[in-house]
Amino acid sequence: MSDKKAVKKSGKNPTQAQLRGLLKHGTSKERNKAIKLLKQFESKPNNDYDDTAKKSDMHVKSSAFHRAFICFRCDKVKQCQVKVSWATSDGNKTICHGCYTQLASREDINKMRIANQKAGLIPQGFGLGLTHSDIK
């Protein structure tokens, strides 16, 4: 059964999976309704791939008009002109620009911390979250 028919059949309580399908394949009016209803669901952030995230695996895409999608990482409905395609070990995932900025800054901070530890500017260890396995 298609998502459109399933939403109509379920009445006022469509499932989150049905709304996600409408967000991808519905008409403009159906997408707008799906966006409104999806915002009522509680988000379940997915931070499983954060440790392996690299800026080189992410590609920022801009468009002249707004696109609606669900961010893989923060699991929130986004309507914006910028989205990021992230190549993970499980395939490409779409994330929002906010999550991209967090992951990119995290990578930059890790690189700076490692360089400063090698230069002796900050101490290593001491249980302060300053240890890193890449330091030799």
Rosetta constraint file for C-alpha pairs under 8 A:
AtomPair CA 1 CA 5 HARMONIC 6.57 0.50
AtomPair CA 1 CA 6 HARMONIC 6.44 0.50
AtomPair CA 2 CA 6 HARMONIC 6.16 0.50
AtomPair CA 3 CA 7 HARMONIC 6.04 0.50
AtomPair CA 3 CA 18 HARMONIC 5.25 0.50
AtomPair CA 3 CA 19 HARMONIC 7.45 0.50
AtomPair CA 3 CA 21 HARMONIC 5.98 0.50
AtomPair CA 3 CA 22 HARMONIC 6.15 0.50
AtomPair CA 4 CA 8 HARMONIC 6.33 0.50
AtomPair CA 4 CA 18 HARMONIC 7.89 0.50
AtomPair CA 4 CA 22 HARMONIC 6.75 0.50
AtomPair CA 4 CA 26 HARMONIC 7.41 0.50
AtomPair CA 5 CA 9 HARMONIC 6.01 0.50
AtomPair CA 6 CA 10 HARMONIC 5.98 0.50
AtomPair CA 6 CA 14 HARMONIC 7.60 0.50
AtomPair CA 6 CA 18 HARMONIC 7.05 0.50
AtomPair CA 7 CA 11 HARMONIC 6.41 0.50
AtomPair CA 7 CA 13 HARMONIC 7.86 0.50
AtomPair CA 7 CA 14 HARMONIC 5.24 0.50
AtomPair CA 7 CA 15 HARMONIC 7.88 0.50
AtomPair CA 7 CA 18 HARMONIC 6.56 0.50
AtomPair CA 7 CA 19 HARMONIC 7.67 0.50
AtomPair CA 10 CA 14 HARMONIC 5.62 0.50
AtomPair CA 14 CA 18 HARMONIC 6.33 0.50
AtomPair CA 14 CA 19 HARMONIC 6.82 0.50
AtomPair CA 15 CA 19 HARMONIC 6.42 0.50
AtomPair CA 16 CA 20 HARMONIC 6.16 0.50
AtomPair CA 16 CA 38 HARMONIC 6.75 0.50
AtomPair CA 16 CA 41 HARMONIC 7.61 0.50
AtomPair CA 17 CA 21 HARMONIC 6.33 0.50
AtomPair CA 18 CA 22 HARMONIC 6.40 0.50
AtomPair CA 19 CA 23 HARMONIC 6.15 0.50
AtomPair CA 19 CA 34 HARMONIC 5.25 0.50
AtomPair CA 19 CA 35 HARMONIC 7.89 0.50
AtomPair CA 19 CA 37 HARMONIC 7.65 0.50
AtomPair CA 19 CA 38 HARMONIC 6.77 0.50
AtomPair CA 20 CA 24 HARMONIC 6.58 0.50
AtomPair CA 20 CA 34 HARMONIC 7.40 0.50
AtomPair CA 20 CA 38 HARMONIC 7.87 0.50
AtomPair CA 21 CA 25 HARMONIC 6.15 0.50
AtomPair CA 21 CA 26 HARMONIC 7.56 0.50
AtomPair CA 22 CA 26 HARMONIC 4.52 0.50
AtomPair CA 22 CA 27 HARMONIC 7.94 0.50
AtomPair CA 22 CA 30 HARMONIC 6.60 0.50
AtomPair CA 22 CA 31 HARMONIC 5.97 0.50
AtomPair CA 22 CA 34 HARMONIC 6.47 0.50
AtomPair CA 23 CA 30 HARMONIC 7.56 0.50
AtomPair CA 23 CA 31 HARMONIC 4.86 0.50
AtomPair CA 23 CA 34 HARMONIC 6.07 0.50
AtomPair CA 23 CA 35 HARMONIC 7.05 0.50
AtomPair CA 23 CA 68 HARMONIC 7.23 0.50
AtomPair CA 23 CA 69 HARMONIC 7.13 0.50
AtomPair CA 24 CA 31 HARMONIC 7.71 0.50
AtomPair CA 24 CA 69 HARMONIC 7.75 0.50
AtomPair CA 26 CA 30 HARMONIC 5.42 0.50
AtomPair CA 26 CA 31 HARMONIC 5.61 0.50
AtomPair CA 27 CA 31 HARMONIC 6.03 0.50
AtomPair CA 28 CA 32 HARMONIC 6.24 0.50
AtomPair CA 29 CA 33 HARMONIC 6.37 0.50
AtomPair CA 30 CA 34 HARMONIC 6.08 0.50
AtomPair CA 31 CA 35 HARMONIC 6.07 0.50
AtomPair CA 32 CA 36 HARMONIC 6.34 0.50
AtomPair CA 33 CA 37 HARMONIC 6.26 0.50
AtomPair CA 34 CA 38 HARMONIC 5.88 0.50
AtomPair CA 35 CA 39 HARMONIC 6.31 0.50
AtomPair CA 35 CA 68 HARMONIC 7.74 0.50
AtomPair CA 35 CA 77 HARMONIC 6.68 0.50
AtomPair CA 36 CA 40 HARMONIC 7.28 0.50
AtomPair CA 37 CA 41 HARMONIC 7.48 0.50
AtomPair CA 38 CA 77 HARMONIC 6.86 0.50
AtomPair CA 39 CA 76 HARMONIC 7.29 0.50
AtomPair CA 39 CA 77 HARMONIC 6.44 0.50
AtomPair CA 43 CA 74 HARMONIC 7.00 0.50
AtomPair CA 43 CA 75 HARMONIC 5.23 0.50
AtomPair CA 43 CA 76 HARMONIC 5.94 0.50
AtomPair CA 44 CA 74 HARMONIC 6.89 0.50
AtomPair CA 44 CA 75 HARMONIC 5.76 0.50
AtomPair CA 45 CA 72 HARMONIC 7.82 0.50
AtomPair CA 45 CA 73 HARMONIC 5.59 0.50
AtomPair CA 45 CA 74 HARMONIC 4.36 0.50
AtomPair CA 45 CA 75 HARMONIC 5.41 0.50
AtomPair CA 46 CA 72 HARMONIC 6.82 0.50
AtomPair CA 46 CA 73 HARMONIC 4.76 0.50
AtomPair CA 46 CA 74 HARMONIC 6.26 0.50
AtomPair CA 46 CA 75 HARMONIC 7.20 0.50
AtomPair CA 47 CA 73 HARMONIC 6.12 0.50
AtomPair CA 49 CA 53 HARMONIC 6.30 0.50
AtomPair CA 49 CA 88 HARMONIC 7.38 0.50
AtomPair CA 50 CA 103 HARMONIC 7.01 0.50
AtomPair CA 53 CA 57 HARMONIC 7.26 0.50
AtomPair CA 53 CA 88 HARMONIC 7.97 0.50
AtomPair CA 53 CA 103 HARMONIC 6.66 0.50
AtomPair CA 53 CA 107 HARMONIC 7.68 0.50
AtomPair CA 54 CA 58 HARMONIC 7.04 0.50
AtomPair CA 54 CA 103 HARMONIC 7.63 0.50
AtomPair CA 54 CA 104 HARMONIC 7.07 0.50
AtomPair CA 54 CA 107 HARMONIC 6.83 0.50
AtomPair CA 55 CA 59 HARMONIC 7.97 0.50
AtomPair CA 55 CA 103 HARMONIC 7.81 0.50
AtomPair CA 55 CA 104 HARMONIC 5.84 0.50
AtomPair CA 55 CA 107 HARMONIC 7.77 0.50
AtomPair CA 57 CA 86 HARMONIC 5.83 0.50
AtomPair CA 57 CA 87 HARMONIC 5.32 0.50
AtomPair CA 57 CA 88 HARMONIC 7.55 0.50
AtomPair CA 58 CA 84 HARMONIC 6.44 0.50
AtomPair CA 58 CA 85 HARMONIC 5.62 0.50
AtomPair CA 58 CA 86 HARMONIC 4.41 0.50
AtomPair CA 58 CA 87 HARMONIC 6.36 0.50
AtomPair CA 58 CA 100 HARMONIC 7.92 0.50
AtomPair CA 59 CA 84 HARMONIC 5.50 0.50
AtomPair CA 59 CA 85 HARMONIC 5.21 0.50
AtomPair CA 59 CA 86 HARMONIC 6.54 0.50
AtomPair CA 60 CA 82 HARMONIC 6.97 0.50
AtomPair CA 60 CA 83 HARMONIC 6.03 0.50
AtomPair CA 60 CA 84 HARMONIC 4.42 0.50
AtomPair CA 60 CA 85 HARMONIC 6.49 0.50
AtomPair CA 60 CA 97 HARMONIC 7.90 0.50
AtomPair CA 61 CA 82 HARMONIC 5.67 0.50
AtomPair CA 61 CA 83 HARMONIC 5.42 0.50
AtomPair CA 61 CA 84 HARMONIC 5.82 0.50
AtomPair CA 61 CA 85 HARMONIC 7.47 0.50
AtomPair CA 62 CA 81 HARMONIC 5.64 0.50
AtomPair CA 62 CA 82 HARMONIC 4.49 0.50
AtomPair CA 62 CA 83 HARMONIC 6.63 0.50
AtomPair CA 63 CA 81 HARMONIC 5.30 0.50
AtomPair CA 63 CA 82 HARMONIC 6.56 0.50
AtomPair CA 64 CA 81 HARMONIC 6.52 0.50
AtomPair CA 65 CA 80 HARMONIC 7.84 0.50
AtomPair CA 65 CA 81 HARMONIC 5.72 0.50
AtomPair CA 66 CA 79 HARMONIC 5.96 0.50
AtomPair CA 66 CA 80 HARMONIC 4.79 0.50
AtomPair CA 66 CA 81 HARMONIC 4.56 0.50
AtomPair CA 66 CA 82 HARMONIC 8.00 0.50
AtomPair CA 67 CA 78 HARMONIC 7.86 0.50
AtomPair CA 67 CA 79 HARMONIC 5.43 0.50
AtomPair CA 67 CA 80 HARMONIC 5.52 0.50
AtomPair CA 67 CA 81 HARMONIC 5.96 0.50
AtomPair CA 67 CA 82 HARMONIC 7.96 0.50
AtomPair CA 68 CA 77 HARMONIC 7.04 0.50
AtomPair CA 68 CA 78 HARMONIC 5.58 0.50
AtomPair CA 68 CA 79 HARMONIC 4.40 0.50
AtomPair CA 68 CA 80 HARMONIC 6.73 0.50
AtomPair CA 69 CA 77 HARMONIC 5.80 0.50
AtomPair CA 69 CA 78 HARMONIC 5.46 0.50
AtomPair CA 69 CA 79 HARMONIC 6.67 0.50
AtomPair CA 69 CA 94 HARMONIC 7.97 0.50
AtomPair CA 70 CA 75 HARMONIC 5.92 0.50
AtomPair CA 70 CA 76 HARMONIC 5.43 0.50
AtomPair CA 70 CA 77 HARMONIC 4.43 0.50
AtomPair CA 70 CA 78 HARMONIC 5.90 0.50
AtomPair CA 70 CA 94 HARMONIC 7.60 0.50
AtomPair CA 70 CA 95 HARMONIC 7.54 0.50
AtomPair CA 71 CA 75 HARMONIC 4.97 0.50
AtomPair CA 71 CA 76 HARMONIC 5.59 0.50
AtomPair CA 71 CA 77 HARMONIC 6.52 0.50
AtomPair CA 71 CA 78 HARMONIC 6.87 0.50
AtomPair CA 71 CA 94 HARMONIC 5.87 0.50
AtomPair CA 71 CA 95 HARMONIC 4.36 0.50
AtomPair CA 71 CA 96 HARMONIC 5.49 0.50
AtomPair CA 72 CA 76 HARMONIC 7.98 0.50
AtomPair CA 72 CA 93 HARMONIC 6.24 0.50
AtomPair CA 72 CA 94 HARMONIC 5.80 0.50
AtomPair CA 72 CA 95 HARMONIC 5.33 0.50
AtomPair CA 73 CA 95 HARMONIC 6.10 0.50
AtomPair CA 73 CA 99 HARMONIC 6.93 0.50
AtomPair CA 74 CA 95 HARMONIC 7.88 0.50
AtomPair CA 74 CA 99 HARMONIC 7.27 0.50
AtomPair CA 78 CA 96 HARMONIC 7.17 0.50
AtomPair CA 82 CA 96 HARMONIC 7.34 0.50
AtomPair CA 82 CA 97 HARMONIC 6.52 0.50
AtomPair CA 83 CA 94 HARMONIC 6.87 0.50
AtomPair CA 83 CA 95 HARMONIC 6.28 0.50
AtomPair CA 83 CA 96 HARMONIC 5.22 0.50
AtomPair CA 83 CA 97 HARMONIC 5.93 0.50
AtomPair CA 84 CA 94 HARMONIC 5.68 0.50
AtomPair CA 84 CA 95 HARMONIC 5.25 0.50
AtomPair CA 84 CA 96 HARMONIC 5.97 0.50
AtomPair CA 84 CA 97 HARMONIC 6.37 0.50
AtomPair CA 84 CA 100 HARMONIC 7.02 0.50
AtomPair CA 85 CA 92 HARMONIC 6.35 0.50
AtomPair CA 85 CA 93 HARMONIC 5.80 0.50
AtomPair CA 85 CA 94 HARMONIC 4.80 0.50
AtomPair CA 85 CA 95 HARMONIC 6.48 0.50
AtomPair CA 86 CA 92 HARMONIC 5.41 0.50
AtomPair CA 86 CA 93 HARMONIC 5.07 0.50
AtomPair CA 86 CA 94 HARMONIC 6.09 0.50
AtomPair CA 86 CA 95 HARMONIC 7.00 0.50
AtomPair CA 87 CA 91 HARMONIC 5.78 0.50
AtomPair CA 87 CA 92 HARMONIC 4.42 0.50
AtomPair CA 87 CA 93 HARMONIC 6.39 0.50
AtomPair CA 88 CA 92 HARMONIC 5.87 0.50
AtomPair CA 88 CA 93 HARMONIC 7.01 0.50
AtomPair CA 95 CA 99 HARMONIC 6.47 0.50
AtomPair CA 95 CA 100 HARMONIC 6.89 0.50
AtomPair CA 96 CA 100 HARMONIC 6.37 0.50
AtomPair CA 97 CA 101 HARMONIC 6.11 0.50
AtomPair CA 98 CA 102 HARMONIC 6.38 0.50
AtomPair CA 99 CA 103 HARMONIC 6.21 0.50
AtomPair CA 100 CA 104 HARMONIC 6.00 0.50
AtomPair CA 101 CA 105 HARMONIC 6.02 0.50
AtomPair CA 102 CA 106 HARMONIC 6.07 0.50
AtomPair CA 103 CA 107 HARMONIC 6.30 0.50
AtomPair CA 104 CA 108 HARMONIC 6.31 0.50
AtomPair CA 105 CA 109 HARMONIC 6.05 0.50
AtomPair CA 106 CA 110 HARMONIC 6.23 0.50
AtomPair CA 107 CA 111 HARMONIC 6.34 0.50
AtomPair CA 108 CA 112 HARMONIC 6.25 0.50
AtomPair CA 109 CA 113 HARMONIC 6.01 0.50
AtomPair CA 110 CA 114 HARMONIC 6.19 0.50
AtomPair CA 111 CA 115 HARMONIC 6.25 0.50
AtomPair CA 112 CA 116 HARMONIC 6.05 0.50
AtomPair CA 113 CA 117 HARMONIC 6.06 0.50
AtomPair CA 113 CA 130 HARMONIC 7.66 0.50
AtomPair CA 114 CA 118 HARMONIC 6.19 0.50
AtomPair CA 114 CA 132 HARMONIC 7.28 0.50
AtomPair CA 114 CA 134 HARMONIC 7.60 0.50
AtomPair CA 114 CA 135 HARMONIC 6.56 0.50
AtomPair CA 115 CA 119 HARMONIC 6.22 0.50
AtomPair CA 116 CA 120 HARMONIC 6.12 0.50
AtomPair CA 116 CA 121 HARMONIC 5.22 0.50
AtomPair CA 116 CA 122 HARMONIC 6.06 0.50
AtomPair CA 117 CA 121 HARMONIC 5.92 0.50
AtomPair CA 117 CA 122 HARMONIC 5.29 0.50
AtomPair CA 117 CA 123 HARMONIC 6.33 0.50
AtomPair CA 117 CA 124 HARMONIC 6.34 0.50
AtomPair CA 117 CA 135 HARMONIC 7.90 0.50
AtomPair CA 118 CA 135 HARMONIC 7.09 0.50
AtomPair CA 123 CA 130 HARMONIC 7.45 0.50
AtomPair CA 124 CA 130 HARMONIC 5.69 0.50
AtomPair CA 124 CA 131 HARMONIC 5.66 0.50
AtomPair CA 125 CA 129 HARMONIC 7.02 0.50
AtomPair CA 125 CA 130 HARMONIC 5.33 0.50
AtomPair CA 125 CA 131 HARMONIC 4.83 0.50
AtomPair CA 126 CA 130 HARMONIC 7.47 0.50
AtomPair CA 127 CA 131 HARMONIC 7.71 0.50
